[in-house]
Amino acid sequence: MPSSQSLSPSSASPEQVGMSTTALARVEAHLKQRYVDAGRLPGTRLLVYRRGEIVHSTAQGFADVERKAPVKDDTIFRIYSMTKPITTVAFMMLVEEGRVALDEPVHKYIPEWANLGVFQAGVTAPFLTKPPARPMQIIDLLRHTSGLTYGFQQRTNVDAAYRALKIGEVEKSGTLTSMISDLAKIPLEFSPGDAWNYSVSTDVVGYLIEKIAGKPFEQFLQERIFDPLGMTDTNFFVPSDKAHRFAACYAADGKGGLTLQDDPATSSFLSPPSMISGGGGLCSTTADYLTFCRALLNGGALGDVRLLSPKTIALMTSNHLPGGRDLTEMSKSMFSEASYAGIGFGLGFSVTMNPAKTMIPGSAGEYAWGGAASTAFWIDPAEQLIAIFMTQLLPSSTYPIRRELRTMIYSAITDSNV
């Protein structure tokens, strides 16, 4: 049955929900001294939610350093790959409706991929390939075992081919349809299911949603997730009446400082994109993303809005890597800033399997992901905890912020559900 929780969250002191005000203040001091005041980050927005209450919500530093515009509660950030969980939830709605199944071959919906081979040799097309051990299944897209890749990894001749065709870049080009056509020209990096590799798979999921639902992907998200949940600041572009709230994006300069990467006054995000990226195209606020996370933590519903069944959420947040392996055993990706030990992958999220192996405080069953501009979130059902962190610094591997936040926020818990 739908939750009685309101769409608008209430607030409480940390002590009311078993957390420490002093320890949470220490997190903010760490961010301010180590990152913001040191010029390593432009500004930060941190939100901690436990047992149905917001217990910590702070903003510091600048959303736009050049214009001295401060980070505010309603600042709009590029969330990049934090788009992926939203896209995956949308797809699982279609699964729940019986319109598609996880074990179906992808070429059922993308016929031009029926003969995709696995790379053997070659620098440019035509590549030497071999047939995959089995066809790519839809579940391979959701758990990144598809054999697809990202060009920015710069590991192989396959991702070089992605770069040549501008597939999956931070600044998206082309359209969903042109991306699918371009991917038909490039071999897979490995046979589906044989490895884990961070990739454009979730962009492909957006394309499948469009084909199966019979409407534009962005329209499906608007009608089925954003409008029902009141996520009014989440979109693939920032409209003109909200442009003053849009943060600048920076790149690490290699010397501990910042270089402006995307000016919010001239950004491509100010107009609707041609490429609607389910893997990394959304902008959002901490408030909107908290609403989405609360629905997941609450078993797929918030208020009288139900996105998914609790059983579907449980399926999505289980480890789906073949053989129950973790990412250290399966990952070919150059993506992560930290060890993947003890971490598996579900449908749209990383999943903590063994906290001791991660060497970071946490809980088995915690699920999470982050974005290219150093944004991050995690949801811990055991502790009824959500943490959301926003900033705008590329790449996300520049500093170990996510590891530090996990350590310090879990250290603020003074009692436990476990």
N, C-alpha and C positions, 0 to 999 in steps of 0.2 A: 504494500500500500504506500501511497506517496508520503513523504516526510511532512511533519508539521513545522519543520524549520522555515523561517522566513527567508525570502530572497535577500533581505538586507541583514547583514550580520550584526550582532551586538558586541560590545566590548566589555572586558573585565580586567582586573589587575592580574598580573602573572600569578600572584600567590593564591588567588581564588581557584586556579586550575592547576596547581601543583608546579609552578615555575617560579623562578627568582628574578625579581626586578633588577637586582644588582648584577646578576650574570648577563641578562639581556642588555643592560646598559654597557657592559664590557664589550659586547659584540659591536655596538655602535662606535665605541671609542676606538676599537681595533680598526674598523673600516675608515673612520675619520683620520686617525693618525697614520696608519700604514699606507692608505690608498688615496684618500681624497686630499688631505693636506699635503701629502708628498707629491701630488700631481700625477699619480699613476692611474686614477680613475677620475672622470669629470664630476660624478656625483653618484649617489646610491639611493635606492628605495627598498626598504626591507619590511616585510610583513610576516608575523608569526601568529598562528591561529591554533588554539588547542581546546578540545572539548566544547566546541560550539561557540567559542568566544575569540575575538581578536585580542591578543594580549600584548602585542608590540607592533607599532606601525610608525615608522619614521622615514624622513627624507632629509638628505643632506647634500651639500655641494651643488654643482650646476648641472642643469639639463643642457645648457648651451653656454659653454665657457666664453666664447667670443662676445656674446651679448649679455653675459652675466645674469642669465635667466636661471633662477634656482629650480632644483627638483621640487616638485609639489606632489601632493597626493594624487592629483589627476593628470600627471605627466604621461604622455603617450610614448611608448617605447617600441622599437622594432624587436619582436620576440623571436624572429627567425625560427629555429627548429622547435621551439615550444609550440609552434603551429602543429607539429606532427601528432601529438596526443589528441588534439581537437579533430583533425582529419580522421584519425583512427576511430574515435568515438562515432563520428558520422557514418563511417563505413560499417561499423558493427550494428548500427541501427538497421541497415539494409539486410545484414545477416539475420538479425532477430525477426525481420519481416519475411524471411524465407526466400528472399530474392537473389541470394548469392550464398555460396558456401566456401569455407576456408580451404578445402582441399581441391577446389576446382582449378584446372589449369588456366594460367593467365591468358594463353592464346585463344581461349574460348571467347574472350572479350576483345583481344587484340590479335586478330588473325595474322597480321604481318610479322608477328613474333614467333610464329609456329616453328620456324627453322633456325632460331637463334643458336649459334654454336658457342663453344667455350674456347677462349683464346689459347693458341699454341705458339704462334710466332708472327712477326711482322711489325713494322713501324707505322705504316699507314695502310688504309684499305687498298686492295683486298687482303685481309688477314688470313693466316692459316688457322683453321679451327677444327674442333672435333665435336661430335654430338654430346649433349649433356647426358649424365647418367639417368636423369629423369626430367620431365618437363617442369618448368617453374610453376609453382602453385601460388595461390593468393596469399596463403599464410607466409610464404617466403618474403613477400613484399612487406607484410606487417611486422616481421621480426628481423628484417635486413639480412636474410640468407638467400637473396634472389640471384646473386652473381652480378648485380649492378654495382655502380660505384659513384664517387664524386670526383670531378676533375681536380679539385683543390688538394687532393691527397698527394698528387705528384709522385706516385710510386711506380706506375706501370705504363706501358704503351696504350693500354685501354683507357686509363684516365686522361692520358695526353690527347686521345681522340675526343674525349668529352670536352676538353678545353678548346680544341680546335673548332668544335661545333657550338661552343658556349652553352653546354648543357649543365644545369644545376649550379650556375654561378650565383654569388650573393646578389648581384644585380641581375634579375631574371630577364631573359630575352626570349623572343619567339612566343609561341602559344603552347598550351597543353598538347594540342594535336600535333604541332610541329615537333615537339619534344619526343612524342611517341614514334613518329616517323624517323627522326634522327637516331633514336636508340635502336631501331631495327637494322641500322647500318653498322653497328658496333658489336663485337662479340662480348659475351659474358666473361667476367674475370675468373669464375669458377662454376662448377656444376651446382645448381640450386640445392641448398641444404648442406653443402660440404663445409661452409665457413660462414662467418659473420663479417659483414663489411658495411660500414655506414655509407648510405647511398641515396640516390634520387627515388628510391622505392616508394616513399610516401607521396611524392609528386604523382607517381603512377597511380597510387590509390585514389588521389583526387580525380584523375581522369576516369577511373572505373566508376566512381560515384556518379560522375556526370553521365556516363553511358547507361548505367543501370537505373538511375533515378529519372533519366529523361529530361533533365533540366541542368542549367549551368551549376557547376560545383559551388560557386560563391553564393548562389541563390539557395541551394540546399542548406548550406551552413547558416545562412541568415534566417531561413524559415524554421529550421529544426533545432537550432542551438542558440544562436545569438538573440533573436527576438523573444523566444519563450523565457530565456534566463535573464533578459534585460541587460545583455552585454552590449551596451550602446556605443562603447568606445573601441570595439574590436572589429577590424576590417582589413582588407587588403590595400587600402590607401587611407590617407588622412584628409578628410574634407576641409575645405577652406575655412569654415567657421571653427575648426579645432586646430588649425595649423599653429597657432600661438602656444599650444600645449605640447607640441611635438619636439622631442629631444634631438639634439645633434648626436651623430655617431662618430666615434674616434677610432683610430688605429694606434696600437702601441708603436712607438718610434724606435724601439730597441735600446733606448738609453734611460728607460724608466719614466718617459714622458708620453705626451699625446700628440697626434697629428689629426687634424680634422679629416674625416673620411667621407661624411655625408652631411652637408649643410641643410638644416631643416627648412631653410627659406627657398632652396632650389632643388630639394630632393625629388627623386623619381617617385617616391611614396606619396607625393601630393596629388597624384592623378591616378585613375584606375589603370592597373597594369594590363598588358596583353597576356602575360604569363601568370595565371592564377596558381600560385605555388602552395600546394597542400603540405609541402615539406618545409617551407620556410618563409612564407609570404606575408604573414599577419603582423599587424601592429595592435598593441593592447595596453591596458593599464593594470596595475596591481589589483585594483578592485574588481575589474572584470575577470581577471584570471583566477582570483580567489573564488568568485562565484562558480566558475567552471570546476575548480578543484573541490569545492564543498559538495557539489553534486556527485562527484566521483567518490569522495570519502563517505558520503551518505548512501552508498549503494546504488548510485545512478540517478538519484532524484533530489530535487530541492524544492521546498514548498509543494505545490501541486503539479510541478513540472517533472516528468520522468523522461530522462534520456535513454537509459538502458536498465535492464534487470540487474539485480545484485549478482545473479549467477553469471551474467555476461561480464560484469566488472571483475569477478573472481577469475574468470577464464583469461581475461586480458592481462591481469596482474600476476599470473603464474609464469614461471620460466618455460619458454617454448623452444629453447635451444636444443637441438637433437641430442639425445642421450643424457639430458639433464646437466650438460656441461655449463661452465661459466665462460665469460668473455675472454679470459686469458687463454683458454683452450681453443677458442674458435675465431677470435678476432684477427682480421688482416688489416684493420683500419689504423690510420695514423691520427685518429681524431682526438682521443681522450687526453686530458691533462693529468690523469692519475691512474693507478693500477685498476684493472678490471677484476682483480681477485675477489671471489665471493659474489660477483654480480652476474646475473643472468639477463635475459631479455624476454619480455612478454610481447604483447601486441600493442606497440606504440610507446612503450616505456621500458627503461631499465628496471630490473627487479633485484632487490637484495635477497640473496639466498642464505649467506653465511656472514653475519656481521664481523665475526672474529677474523675471517680472511681479508676483509676490507681494511682492517686496522683502524677503523673509524667508528665511533659510537653510532648505534642505529638499531633497527629491528628487522628481523626476517619478515619479508612481505612488503617492506617499504618500496614504493615505486616513484620514479623520477625521470626528469630529463632537463636539458638546458638549451640555450640558443647561442648562435655564433658570436653575438655581441656580449657574452659573459653573463647573460641572464640565466636563472636557474629556478627550479621548484622541486619540492618533493612532498609526498603524501605518505604518512605512516599510520596505517589503520590501527596498529597495536597501541600506539600512544595517542590516537585521535589528534594527530598533529599535521599541520600544513605549514610549509615555509616557502615564501616567494621572494626572490631577490631580483631587482632590476638595476641595470646600468647599461652603458653603451660603449663597449670596448672590444674591438676585434684584434686578434682572435681570442676565443674563450680560453685557450690554453696558456695565455700570457702569464697569469698568476694562479696560484692554487686556492682561489677564493672559495670555490664550492666545498672543498675539503675543510677549509677553516670554518666556514659557516656551519657545516654539519657538526663538527667537533664542538663548537662553542654553543650552538643552540641546544644540542642534546645535553650539554653540560649544565644548561639552565633548568633542566627538569629536576625537581626536588622530590617528587613521588612518581610512581610508575603504575601503568596498567598491567605490567607483566609480573 
